């Protein structure tokens, strides 16, 4: 506590030290969190109320009332895990992945493996570990299996991540399954699922190719807040070039370029270069190409893969 500050605990809260600790951590004034830890050590309040440790760990994670210290937050959560308190294990794992220290990743995988029987989200997080080879051997087959388990447990974001794996497969059955699982969330308006479904119809993977339907899904995703979908929509409009398509595409990429989207900046430069949707303007084209990477001359070459 700050020098000269009265201790609420000392002047009348001894009957409920856990409540006092919650007060201190919630207030998060200078020295409050450290003082709360001292009270826990003295009274054992955290033994009766383990969530006190979690609250303190979050304070160190976020730098709220204390200097940010991810290592200390992880150690606190590790101590809870060792005490057999598994309620907060997903949060413990999230901290490990946030720090991303190679030596810790195996621990995260072990904790997740223990959780999977009763926690669907643990399946999805463990699937990520196998997908990326973090703490476990990289195993796409295992990742797909775990994502499927997570989907059965209604872990919504697992659908989009499994889509990405299945969609990249050369197996048509995987492509069809990718569309099937993502359609569920797309029908509920999920912008990430709509973006992925748009790609499927654009590319004709898992479904018959349908540029108009692809554009529709990209637009719905863009209107739902996906900037990436806006870029994809603009590309579709430029390719179609009917009616007001080019003007609409220019409006979209202009807005997204103003927000710093590099793909939109590149596309905007191309539109100025080629005079599509806007008057041809070599100077503005070069300006936008330079904003992307500082290598405008490379972007100016129409033979460039950009």
C-alpha positions as semicolon CSV with decimal commas, in nm:
position;residue;x (nm);y (nm);z (nm)
1;X;0,000;0,000;0,000
2;X;0,108;0,361;-0,043
3;X;0,290;0,507;0,255
4;X;0,048;0,648;0,508
5;X;-0,252;0,463;0,366
6;X;-0,468;0,289;0,627
7;X;-0,503;-0,088;0,599
8;X;-0,872;-0,178;0,583
9;X;-0,773;-0,528;0,689
10;X;-0,596;-0,404;0,998
11;X;-0,880;-0,180;1,108
12;X;-1,170;-0,416;1,096
13;X;-1,176;-0,671;0,815
14;X;-0,992;-0,953;0,992
15;X;-1,314;-1,154;1,006
16;X;-1,318;-1,188;0,627
17;X;-0,967;-1,162;0,479
18;X;-1,085;-1,308;0,146
19;X;-1,331;-1,025;0,098
20;X;-1,061;-0,777;0,191
21;X;-0,824;-0,928;-0,066
22;X;-1,092;-0,899;-0,332
23;X;-1,136;-0,535;-0,238
24;X;-0,763;-0,467;-0,268
25;X;-0,717;-0,642;-0,601
26;X;-1,027;-0,478;-0,741
27;X;-0,914;-0,133;-0,630
28;X;-0,567;-0,199;-0,774
29;X;-0,408;0,105;-0,613
30;X;-0,035;0,136;-0,556
31;X;0,077;-0,168;-0,355
32;X;-0,276;-0,312;-0,323
33;X;-0,213;-0,635;-0,512
34;X;0,112;-0,707;-0,325
35;X;-0,064;-0,637;0,002
36;X;-0,343;-0,876;-0,093
37;X;-0,084;-1,147;-0,161
38;X;0,065;-1,080;0,181
39;X;-0,276;-1,119;0,344
40;X;-0,329;-1,448;0,158
41;X;0,006;-1,578;0,278
42;X;-0,070;-1,475;0,636
43;X;-0,429;-1,596;0,657
44;X;-0,455;-1,870;0,395
45;X;-0,752;-1,686;0,243
46;X;-0,668;-1,822;-0,101
47;X;-0,705;-2,178;0,027
48;X;-1,072;-2,112;0,095
49;X;-1,116;-1,889;-0,209
50;X;-0,879;-2,000;-0,489
51;X;-1,021;-1,737;-0,723
52;X;-0,819;-1,480;-0,529
53;X;-0,505;-1,623;-0,689
54;X;-0,665;-1,597;-1,034
55;X;-0,760;-1,234;-0,973
56;X;-0,405;-1,153;-0,867
57;X;-0,264;-1,341;-1,168
58;X;-0,487;-1,140;-1,399
59;X;-0,360;-0,821;-1,238
60;X;-0,001;-0,922;-1,320
61;X;-0,106;-1,033;-1,668
62;X;-0,267;-0,698;-1,744
63;X;-0,040;-0,474;-1,538
64;X;-0,334;-0,355;-1,332
65;X;-0,205;-0,202;-1,008
66;X;0,131;-0,378;-1,052
67;X;0,403;-0,395;-1,312
68;X;0,303;-0,638;-1,586
69;X;0,470;-0,974;-1,520
70;X;0,350;-1,266;-1,730
71;X;0,594;-1,504;-1,562
72;X;0,451;-1,429;-1,220
73;X;0,096;-1,471;-1,349
74;X;0,187;-1,810;-1,498
75;X;0,351;-1,924;-1,174
76;X;0,039;-1,836;-0,976
77;X;-0,180;-2,035;-1,213
78;X;0,069;-2,323;-1,209
79;X;0,047;-2,335;-0,830
80;X;-0,333;-2,364;-0,852
81;X;-0,299;-2,647;-1,104
82;X;-0,056;-2,831;-0,876
83;X;-0,308;-2,797;-0,593
84;X;-0,552;-2,992;-0,809
85;X;-0,771;-2,690;-0,884
86;X;-0,851;-2,735;-1,253
87;X;-1,130;-2,481;-1,296
88;X;-0,890;-2,222;-1,433
89;X;-0,666;-2,448;-1,642
90;X;-0,777;-2,300;-1,974
91;X;-0,672;-1,959;-1,850
92;X;-0,342;-2,109;-1,734
93;X;-0,283;-2,253;-2,081
94;X;-0,375;-1,922;-2,245
95;X;-0,104;-1,748;-2,040
96;X;0,153;-2,007;-2,144
97;X;0,069;-1,959;-2,510
98;X;0,071;-1,582;-2,464
99;X;0,430;-1,594;-2,337
100;X;0,514;-1,850;-2,608
101;X;0,825;-1,989;-2,443
102;X;0,920;-2,316;-2,612
103;X;1,007;-2,488;-2,284
104;X;0,652;-2,429;-2,152
105;X;0,453;-2,550;-2,451
106;X;0,474;-2,918;-2,357
107;X;0,322;-2,832;-2,019
108;X;0,034;-2,656;-2,192
109;X;-0,031;-2,962;-2,408
110;X;-0,030;-3,189;-2,103
111;X;-0,276;-2,968;-1,920
112;X;-0,505;-2,958;-2,222
113;X;-0,491;-3,336;-2,260
114;X;-0,612;-3,371;-1,902
115;X;-0,898;-3,129;-1,968
116;X;-1,040;-3,269;-2,289
117;X;-1,278;-3,519;-2,130
118;X;-1,498;-3,246;-1,988
119;X;-1,406;-2,924;-2,165
120;X;-1,487;-2,892;-2,538
121;X;-1,278;-2,577;-2,578
122;X;-0,974;-2,770;-2,458
123;X;-1,011;-2,995;-2,762
124;X;-0,995;-2,690;-2,989
125;X;-0,692;-2,539;-2,817
126;X;-0,513;-2,874;-2,821
127;X;-0,603;-2,903;-3,191
128;X;-0,419;-2,575;-3,247
129;X;-0,117;-2,718;-3,069
130;X;-0,111;-3,020;-3,302
131;X;-0,179;-2,801;-3,604
132;X;0,116;-2,573;-3,525
133;X;0,344;-2,825;-3,352
134;X;0,349;-2,628;-3,028
135;X;0,451;-2,851;-2,738
136;X;0,357;-3,162;-2,938
137;X;0,461;-3,311;-3,269
138;X;0,291;-3,145;-3,562
139;X;0,005;-3,375;-3,662
140;X;-0,264;-3,245;-3,897
141;X;-0,468;-3,566;-3,874
142;X;-0,480;-3,539;-3,495
143;X;-0,564;-3,169;-3,520
144;X;-0,859;-3,241;-3,749
145;X;-0,989;-3,509;-3,511
146;X;-0,968;-3,277;-3,211
147;X;-1,138;-2,991;-3,396
148;X;-1,424;-3,228;-3,483
149;X;-1,462;-3,313;-3,112
150;X;-1,467;-2,941;-3,031
151;X;-1,733;-2,877;-3,294
152;X;-1,954;-3,144;-3,138
153;X;-1,916;-2,950;-2,814
154;X;-2,036;-2,634;-2,995
155;X;-1,703;-2,448;-2,989
156;X;-1,793;-2,207;-3,266
157;X;-1,449;-2,074;-3,357
158;X;-1,324;-2,429;-3,406
159;X;-1,537;-2,450;-3,722
160;X;-1,345;-2,171;-3,894
161;X;-1,007;-2,315;-3,799
162;X;-1,098;-2,665;-3,914
163;X;-1,224;-2,515;-4,240
164;X;-0,879;-2,371;-4,306
165;X;-0,718;-2,714;-4,273
166;X;-0,978;-2,899;-4,479
167;X;-0,998;-2,629;-4,744
168;X;-0,625;-2,652;-4,814
169;X;-0,655;-3,027;-4,873
170;X;-0,647;-3,178;-5,222
171;X;-0,909;-3,431;-5,113
172;X;-1,255;-3,329;-5,240
173;X;-1,419;-3,494;-4,939
174;X;-1,223;-3,260;-4,713
175;X;-1,329;-2,963;-4,924
176;X;-1,697;-3,062;-4,901
177;X;-1,665;-3,110;-4,524
178;X;-1,502;-2,767;-4,496
179;X;-1,802;-2,602;-4,662
180;X;-2,044;-2,806;-4,453
181;X;-1,897;-2,707;-4,117
182;X;-1,853;-2,339;-4,198
183;X;-2,201;-2,300;-4,346
184;X;-2,354;-2,347;-4,001
185;X;-2,187;-2,032;-3,868
186;X;-2,226;-1,842;-4,196
187;X;-2,602;-1,893;-4,174
188;X;-2,586;-1,728;-3,832
189;X;-2,407;-1,424;-3,972
190;X;-2,055;-1,500;-3,848
191;X;-1,831;-1,271;-4,055
192;X;-1,534;-1,506;-4,049
193;X;-1,747;-1,798;-4,169
194;X;-1,904;-1,581;-4,440
195;X;-1,557;-1,484;-4,561
196;X;-1,454;-1,848;-4,585
197;X;-1,775;-1,950;-4,759
198;X;-1,721;-1,671;-5,008
199;X;-1,376;-1,810;-5,086
200;X;-1,524;-2,156;-5,143
201;X;-1,775;-2,026;-5,398
202;X;-1,512;-1,804;-5,558
203;X;-1,272;-2,097;-5,604
204;X;-1,525;-2,373;-5,661
205;X;-1,383;-2,590;-5,382
206;X;-1,638;-2,805;-5,203
207;X;-1,915;-2,635;-5,402
208;X;-1,980;-2,539;-5,763
209;X;-1,807;-2,215;-5,853
210;X;-2,046;-1,919;-5,828
211;X;-1,886;-1,571;-5,846
212;X;-2,214;-1,393;-5,772
213;X;-2,276;-1,597;-5,459
214;X;-1,915;-1,549;-5,358
215;X;-1,959;-1,173;-5,390
216;X;-2,275;-1,189;-5,182
217;X;-2,099;-1,372;-4,898
218;X;-1,799;-1,138;-4,915
219;X;-2,033;-0,839;-4,894
220;X;-2,219;-0,982;-4,595
221;X;-1,889;-1,051;-4,421
222;X;-1,758;-0,703;-4,503
223;X;-2,076;-0,539;-4,375
224;X;-2,035;-0,751;-4,061
225;X;-1,694;-0,598;-3,999
226;X;-1,438;-0,803;-4,194
227;X;-1,189;-0,579;-4,376
228;X;-1,038;-0,883;-4,547
229;X;-1,378;-0,963;-4,695
230;X;-1,398;-0,606;-4,824
231;X;-1,075;-0,655;-5,020
232;X;-1,202;-0,985;-5,160
233;X;-1,532;-0,822;-5,257
234;X;-1,349;-0,540;-5,433
235;X;-1,146;-0,792;-5,632
236;X;-1,463;-0,971;-5,738
237;X;-1,625;-0,643;-5,844
238;X;-1,320;-0,544;-6,046
239;X;-1,315;-0,883;-6,218
240;X;-1,686;-0,856;-6,302
241;X;-1,679;-0,486;-6,401
242;X;-2,052;-0,452;-6,459
243;X;-2,263;-0,142;-6,393
244;X;-2,128;0,040;-6,088
245;X;-1,893;-0,244;-5,987
246;X;-1,573;-0,047;-6,040
247;X;-1,700;0,259;-5,854
248;X;-1,815;0,039;-5,565
249;X;-1,478;-0,135;-5,557
250;X;-1,297;0,200;-5,553
251;X;-1,511;0,322;-5,261
252;X;-1,436;0,005;-5,063
253;X;-1,060;0,003;-5,115
254;X;-1,038;0,379;-5,052
255;X;-1,207;0,336;-4,716
256;X;-0,996;0,035;-4,619
257;X;-0,674;0,201;-4,737
258;X;-0,753;0,490;-4,506
259;X;-0,766;0,238;-4,222
260;X;-0,419;0,109;-4,312
261;X;-0,516;-0,218;-4,482
262;X;-0,212;-0,304;-4,694
263;X;-0,398;-0,530;-4,937
264;X;-0,646;-0,250;-5,001
265;X;-0,362;-0,002;-5,054
266;X;-0,209;-0,229;-5,315
267;X;-0,542;-0,268;-5,492
268;X;-0,605;0,105;-5,480
269;X;-0,269;0,166;-5,644
270;X;-0,359;-0,079;-5,921
271;X;-0,691;0,096;-5,979
272;X;-0,518;0,433;-6,016
273;X;-0,253;0,272;-6,237
274;X;-0,508;0,111;-6,469
275;X;-0,778;0,379;-6,450
276;X;-1,039;0,137;-6,315
277;X;-1,319;0,298;-6,114
278;X;-1,123;0,623;-6,106
279;X;-0,936;0,847;-6,350
280;X;-0,595;0,711;-6,441
281;X;-0,336;0,880;-6,221
282;X;0,020;0,752;-6,232
283;X;0,137;0,975;-5,947
284;X;-0,132;0,851;-5,706
285;X;-0,074;0,493;-5,813
286;X;0,296;0,526;-5,733
287;X;0,212;0,693;-5,402
288;X;-0,006;0,403;-5,289
289;X;0,244;0,142;-5,405
290;X;0,513;0,312;-5,197
291;X;0,283;0,317;-4,896
292;X;0,252;-0,061;-4,912
293;X;0,623;-0,146;-4,883
294;X;0,828;0,155;-4,987
295;X;0,904;-0,026;-5,312
296;X;0,673;0,150;-5,552
297;X;0,879;0,072;-5,860
298;X;0,824;-0,301;-5,808
299;X;0,451;-0,251;-5,777
300;X;0,449;-0,040;-6,094
301;X;0,555;-0,332;-6,309
302;X;0,237;-0,498;-6,443
303;X;0,426;-0,827;-6,472
304;X;0,476;-0,827;-6,096
305;X;0,283;-1,101;-5,911
306;X;0,148;-0,821;-5,692
